[in-house]
């Protein structure tokens, strides 16, 4: 009976580790698409009905379509053609991945930025369903 319990626990832990690994891989794919400015690929990492918490949208979660996300980041790229994100740390716990990163870019003239950001991504069925992003929005 004890061996059955050990096998069940190992199976549950293995499944969680597998899910966490898949979520990390999708997060890495999303950041790679961002840095390649492939906004369609980046948006495809999100569920169609994903919820976003971002200072630019206000204090509450909002729904955005994938096309709205593509448009937002395309606009950002127009202002900052060399925009990129550099991951500092990433941790997965169950169905969430927490990412600390620095977003940086320049406008081609004298405007440059380096913005530390923390994002908590929540996954369901291999897609990001919630993106809670925190940074100082002066």
Backbone as a ProteinNet text record, in pm:
[ID]
protein_1_A
[PRIMARY]
XXXXXXXXXXXXXXXXXXXXXXXXXXXXXXXXXXXXXXXXXXXXXXXXXXXXXXXXXXXXXXXXXXXXXXXXXXXXXXXXXXXXXXXXXXXXXXXXXXXXXXXXXXXXXXXXXXXXXXXXXXXXXXXXXXXXXXXXXX
[TERTIARY]
82	0	86.3	198.9	287	345.6	381.5	440	340.6	211.5	108.5	100.6	109	105	226.5	343.9	466.6	453.1	400.4	381.2	283.8	175.1	75.8	135.9	212	275.7	376.6	456.2	554.1	484.6	370.9	295	243.4	187	132.8	245	355.9	469.3	523.3	534.3	581.5	491.3	360.9	266.1	280	291.9	307.7	436.9	545.8	673.3	664.8	594.5	577.8	496.6	388.3	306.3	387.2	462.1	544.7	648.1	710.1	809.7	746.2	626.9	557	524	483.9	451.8	576.4	689.2	815.4	852	838.1	871.7	782.9	653.7	564.2	601.1	638.7	681.3	806.6	902.7	1024.3	991.1	897.6	854.3	792	710	644.1	747	846.7	950.1	1037.9	1067.3	1146.7	1070.3	940.3	858.3	856.8	847.3	852	982.8	1094.1	1224.8	1247.7	1178	1186	1084.2	1004	897.2	796.9	777.1	677.7	551.5	473.4	359.3	250.6	231.1	131.3	170.8	297.1	345.8	332.8	367.9	355.8	210.3	119.8	-22.7	-79	-24.7	-74.9	-45.4	40	68.1	-44.7	-131.2	-241.8	-372.6	-459.5	-594.5	-670.3	-768.7	-846.2	-916.5	-949.9	-1021	-933.6	-804.8	-710.4	-744.3	-711.5	-731.6	-595.7	-591.3	-467	-482.4	-382.2	-370.8	-240.8	-252.5	-137.1	-164.8	-67.9	-91.6	-143.5	-107.9	-157.4	-306.2	-363	-506.9	-588.3	-522.7	-594	-574.1	-648.6	-624.1	-692.3	-770.7	-845.4	-808.3	-836.4	-817	-909.4	-859.5	-938.6	-917.8	-1017.3	-1004.7	-953.2	-862.2	-810.4	-804.8	-842.3	-829.7	-683.5	-651.6	-514.3	-479	-573.9	-546.2	-520.6	-590.4	-564	-424.1	-380.9	-245.7	-141.8	-166.2	-75.8	-65.4	-178.4	-179.7	-104.2	-122.6	-54.3	97.4	146.8	291.8	349.5	271.1	315.7	335.3	241	252.4	376	397.4	513.3	642.7	644.7	763.2	786.3	680.7	696.4	763.7	731.8	793	934.5	955.8	1084.6	1125.8	1186.8	1217	1307.8	1387.1	1478.6	1432.5	1304.2	1252.2	1282.9	1324.2	1350.8	1333.4	1311.2	1299	1413.1	1475.2	1582.3	1534.6	1518.6	1470.6	1579.8	1541.4	1630.9	1612.9	1486.3	1455.4	1316.5	1300.1	1171.5	1148.7	1030.3	993.4	854.5	838.5	708.1	658.7	531.4	465.2	325.7	302.6	175.1	141.1	30.3	-12.9	27.5	126.1	170.6	320.7	362	503.3	521.4	617.3	650.2	781.1	779.5	896.6	936.9	1063.3	1121.7	1206.4	1187.1	1263.2	1280	1367.9	1389.4	1356.1	1264.1	1229.7	1312.1	1370.8	1453.5	1436.7	1470	1462.5	1495.2	1495	1519.4	1434.6	1409.1	1323.7	1402.3	1531.2	1613.2	1670.3	1609.8	1669.4	1724.1	1691.2	1752	1672.2	1555.4	1474.1	1517.2	1559.7	1595.2	1526.3	1493.3	1434.2	1485.7	1487.5	1518.4	1417.9	1319.2	1207.7	1201.8	1228.4	1212.4	1063.6	1030.8	891.7	882.7	770.6	739.7	603.8	596.6	472.7	440.1	312.1	262.2	168.8	209.4	130.9	59.5	-69.7	-149.2	-187	-169.8	-189.5	-305.6	-378.6	-480.1	-471.4	-458.7	-453.8	-349.2	-230.8	-120.6	-130.4	-213.8	-226.3	-225	-178.8	-182.2	-324.1	-385.8	-522.6	-527.7	-420.9	-411.9	-268	-253.7	-122.4	-130.4	-72.3	-70.1	70.6	79.8	209.1	220.4	334.5	356.4	484.9	473.1	588.4	548.3	646.6	621.3	585	463.6	416.1	407.2	519.5	522.9	420.6
-120	0	126.3	122.7	239.6	269.3	165.7	187.7	253.2	220.1	282.3	432.3	467.5	608.3	682.5	620.1	681.4	702.8	605.1	616.9	729.6	740.3	846.2	984.2	998.2	1127.4	1162.7	1065	1089.5	1131.1	1068.6	1103.4	1246.5	1284	1419.8	1522.9	1498.2	1591.1	1599.7	1486.6	1484.5	1563.2	1548.9	1624.3	1773.4	1813.2	1955.2	2009.5	1933.6	1979.1	1989.4	1896.3	1900	2023.4	2049.8	2167.8	2295.6	2301.5	2418.7	2438.1	2330.1	2338.9	2388.6	2338.2	2383.9	2532.9	2577.2	2719	2805.9	2758.9	2832.2	2840.3	2729.7	2729.4	2825.4	2830.5	2924.1	3068.4	3091.2	3225.8	3267.4	3177.1	3206.2	3233.1	3156.5	3177.3	3315.6	3355.3	3485.7	3598.4	3587.1	3690.5	3692.7	3575.9	3571	3639	3615.9	3681.5	3832.6	3875.6	4018.7	4078.6	4015.5	4070	4065.8	3975.8	3969.5	4063.6	4129.8	4218.6	4143.9	4016.9	3934.3	3935.8	4040.2	4065.2	3960.1	3908.2	3801.7	3677.5	3639.3	3521	3543.2	3663	3693.2	3681.8	3741.9	3739.8	3598.1	3511.5	3374.4	3293.5	3343.3	3275.5	3296.6	3391.9	3427	3363.6	3332.4	3287.7	3404.5	3373	3477.3	3570	3519	3598.8	3632.2	3651	3678.9	3810.7	3815.5	3933.7	3997.8	4130.9	4204.8	4305.5	4307.9	4410.8	4483.4	4609.2	4685.8	4831.7	4902.4	5042.8	5127.1	5092.5	5171.8	5151.6	5043	5015.8	5059.1	5106	5143.6	5041.5	5056.1	4973.5	4836	4804.7	4679.1	4593.3	4464.2	4374.8	4415.9	4404	4431.4	4318.1	4296.8	4199	4270.3	4207.2	4259.4	4143.8	4171.9	4069.5	4056.8	3948.6	3932.9	4043.6	4085.3	4193.7	4325.8	4351	4473	4469.5	4352.5	4338.5	4361.6	4303.6	4324.8	4474.4	4543.2	4685.8	4766.4	4732	4803.8	4793.7	4672.8	4655.3	4704.9	4702.4	4760.9	4911.3	4976.5	5120.1	5149.2	5064.2	5082.3	5069.6	4975.7	4957.1	5078.8	5145.5	5265.3	5375.8	5383.7	5486	5447.6	5316.7	5266.6	5146.8	5172	5064.9	4954.3	4984.8	4883.6	4826.1	4836.3	4787.8	4639.4	4606	4465	4444	4318.6	4279.4	4185	4209.8	4123.1	4058.8	3927.2	3854.9	3852.3	3887.2	3884.3	3752.4	3715	3591.8	3543.6	3410.9	3351	3232.6	3226.5	3117	3066.9	2935.3	2874.6	2808	2829.6	2763.7	2726	2595.3	2541.4	2601.6	2675.6	2727.6	2874.1	2921.8	3060.6	3067.3	3169	3199.9	3346.9	3372.8	3509.8	3546	3659.6	3701.2	3842.2	3857.4	3989.5	4018.2	4134.9	4169.4	4319.4	4360.1	4502	4526	4617.4	4658.6	4782.5	4785.9	4900.9	4932.7	5055.1	5098.7	5246	5292.5	5434.5	5478.5	5608.3	5662.7	5708.3	5689.3	5734.3	5872.7	5948.3	6077.8	6066.2	6153.3	6150.8	6069.5	6018.9	5945.4	5799.7	5758.8	5619.6	5579.6	5449.8	5404.7	5266.1	5240.5	5110.6	5095.1	5009	4998.6	4860.2	4848.9	4720.5	4685.8	4561	4515.6	4377.9	4352	4219.1	4178.4	4058.8	4008.5	3872.7	3853.3	3724.3	3672.7	3562.9	3502.9	3380.2	3367.7	3251.9	3174.3	3042.9	2955.5	2859.1	2834.8	2729.9	2667.1	2537.6	2463	2516.3	2549.1	2589.4	2729	2813.7	2953.4	3044.7	3166.5	3266.5	3321.9	3312.2	3362.2	3490.3	3515.6	3639.4	3686.6	3816.1	3880.7	4001	3985.6	4095	4155.1	4275.6	4340.5	4461.1	4468.4	4574	4649.4	4782.6	4870.3	5010.1	5094.9	5233.4	5309	5360.7	5433.5	5581.7	5654.7	5796.2	5883.1
0	0	0	75.5	80.1	-57	-132.1	-263.7	-357.9	-341.5	-424.5	-394.4	-267.6	-228.1	-283.8	-277.7	-330.8	-480.9	-553	-697.3	-729.6	-653.7	-677.6	-653.3	-545.9	-515.5	-624.6	-667.2	-773.9	-903	-931.9	-1052.6	-1044.7	-931	-913.9	-923.5	-855.4	-861.2	-1003.2	-1070.7	-1209.3	-1301.6	-1282.9	-1366.9	-1342.7	-1215.3	-1184.6	-1244.2	-1230.8	-1286.9	-1438.3	-1503.4	-1647.8	-1689.5	-1616.6	-1645.8	-1625.4	-1515.8	-1489	-1599.3	-1645.3	-1752.2	-1881.7	-1913.5	-2034.2	-2023.6	-1905.4	-1886.1	-1899	-1847.8	-1863.8	-2011.8	-2083.5	-2226.4	-2304.4	-2272.7	-2341.5	-2305.8	-2180.7	-2139.9	-2217.4	-2229.4	-2305.3	-2451.9	-2507.6	-2646.4	-2661.9	-2564.7	-2570.4	-2565.6	-2476.3	-2467.1	-2592.4	-2648.3	-2772.5	-2886.3	-2894.2	-2997.7	-2975.3	-2848.7	-2818.3	-2868.4	-2834.8	-2873	-3023.6	-3094.7	-3241.3	-3306.1	-3222	-3268.2	-3355.5	-3322.9	-3392	-3306	-3323	-3235.1	-3252.2	-3371.6	-3392.6	-3314.1	-3321.2	-3248.9	-3098.3	-3052.9	-2910.9	-2866.6	-2940.9	-2905.2	-2907.8	-2992.1	-3000.8	-2874.6	-2787.8	-2661.2	-2560.1	-2589.3	-2499.9	-2547.3	-2451.8	-2484.3	-2547.3	-2629	-2697.2	-2598.2	-2480.4	-2380.4	-2259.8	-2283.7	-2174.6	-2105.5	-1976.8	-1894.3	-1866.9	-1870.9	-1853.2	-1740.7	-1653.5	-1550.9	-1581.2	-1621.5	-1665.7	-1632.4	-1575.3	-1541.4	-1658	-1781.5	-1894.6	-1918.9	-1865.1	-1880.8	-1760.2	-1653.7	-1532.8	-1422.3	-1312.3	-1193.3	-1194.1	-1295.7	-1297.5	-1418	-1406.1	-1520.4	-1633.5	-1756.2	-1875	-1975.1	-2058.6	-2167.2	-2290.6	-2359.5	-2486.5	-2584.7	-2708.9	-2811.2	-2851.5	-2918.2	-2965.7	-3063.3	-3146	-3241.4	-3170.2	-3060.1	-2982.6	-2921.5	-2879.3	-2824.3	-2934.1	-3051.8	-3165.7	-3196.2	-3200.2	-3231	-3125.2	-2996.5	-2887.9	-2903.9	-2927.7	-2934.4	-3067	-3172.7	-3298.9	-3280.6	-3213.5	-3184.2	-3099.3	-2997.9	-2911.2	-2991.5	-3084.8	-3169.3	-3258	-3300.8	-3382.3	-3302.5	-3171.7	-3086.1	-3044.7	-3021.2	-2973.1	-3059.3	-3175	-3270.9	-3217.6	-3116.1	-3063.4	-2929.7	-2900	-2772	-2753.7	-2631.1	-2600.1	-2450.2	-2414.7	-2275.5	-2240	-2125.9	-2075.4	-1945.8	-1948.6	-1831.2	-1725.1	-1602.8	-1488	-1413	-1391.1	-1318.6	-1357.3	-1352.7	-1386.1	-1292.2	-1233.2	-1143.5	-1179	-1182.8	-1208	-1080.8	-1050	-938.2	-985.4	-994	-1041.1	-1177.1	-1187.3	-1317.7	-1339.9	-1262.9	-1279	-1300.1	-1376	-1394.1	-1358.4	-1270.4	-1230.5	-1299.6	-1369.9	-1446.7	-1403.9	-1367	-1346.1	-1468.7	-1527.2	-1646.4	-1656.1	-1745.7	-1772.4	-1918.4	-1940.6	-2076.2	-2108	-2227.5	-2263.5	-2411.1	-2443.3	-2582.2	-2593.4	-2716.7	-2741.7	-2859.8	-2862.7	-2968.2	-3090.1	-3088	-3199.6	-3177.3	-3087.1	-3051.8	-2909.8	-2822.7	-2689.5	-2587.2	-2624	-2527.6	-2521.5	-2401.2	-2374.2	-2245	-2234.5	-2109.4	-2073.2	-1942	-1882.7	-1769.8	-1790.1	-1696.7	-1634.2	-1501.8	-1434.1	-1424.2	-1455.5	-1459.5	-1394.3	-1330.8	-1279.6	-1336.4	-1390.6	-1450.3	-1390.1	-1357.3	-1312.1	-1420.9	-1484.4	-1591.7	-1537.9	-1569.8	-1529.5	-1654.3	-1648.9	-1764.7	-1744.1	-1851.8	-1857.1	-1995.4	-1999.4	-2125.4	-2223.4	-2172.9	-2259.2	-2316.7	-2258.4	-2302	-2180	-2198.6	-2092.4	-2085.2	-1966.7	-1950.8	-1867.9	-1790.3	-1712.2	-1713.9	-1733.3	-1736.4	-1643.6	-1525.2	-1427	-1429.3	-1483.8	-1502.5	-1409.3	-1339.7	-1240.7	-1274.2	-1278.8	-1296.8	-1257.1	-1237.1	-1201.5	-1328.7	-1332.2	-1449.7	-1414	-1433.6	-1389.4	-1459.2
[MASK]
++++++++++++++++++++++++++++++++++++++++++++++++++++++++++++++++++++++++++++++++++++++++++++++++++++++++++++++++++++++++++++++++++++++++++

